[in-house]
Amino acid sequence: QVQLVESGGGLVQPGGSLRLSCAASGSIFRVSDGGWYRQAPGKERALVARIFKGGSTYYADSVKGRFTISRDNNKNTMYLQMNTLKPEDTAVYYCHARIPLSTQEFWGQGTQVTVSS
């Protein structure tokens, strides 16, 4: 069973930056599409960014130009660099991996990001 563990969340002022990390227990990111989701209080979990197996990326409009998703296959780790953070970015951020053309998917436990002055 693949385990995903997020880290890097915390409290940051508006305009600040954070980098989230997602460490996998195996080489899952070599064979999967990786993604970051977030869930704010009272809202549904939503996709923030995705990095496909081939390396292409997708960003939600709300974070485009501010967030960058990347991965290091040698370290079995995926990242989300978040710049120019806004209060509306406050949420629990979840790491996700899915195996293309299958029903296999894995979730991390989540890490809290709070943007507040």
C-alpha positions, 0 to 999 in steps of 0.5 A: 500500500502506497503512503503519501505524507504531506509536510510544509503547511503552516501560518503565513501572512498574505503575500508570503510563500510556502512550499508543500512536500509530499513524500511517497513510500515508493516510486509512485510518482514515476508511474502516476499523475500527481496532484494537490487538492485543497478543502476549505471549511464548508467547501468541497475538496478541489483540484489545485494543480496536477502534474501528469506522468509525462510531466505536463502540468495543470493549474486551477485558474485561482492559482495560475501564475502563483503556484508551481507543482513539481516532482523529484522522482529520485526522492519519490517526492512531489512539491507545491511551491505557493507564492503570493498567498492570499487569505482565500488560499487557506485550506487543508491541502492534500497530496494525491496520486492516481495510476493512469487508466486504472482505478488506483488512487492514493491520498495523503492525510492533509496539511493545514495552510493558513494565510492570515495577518 
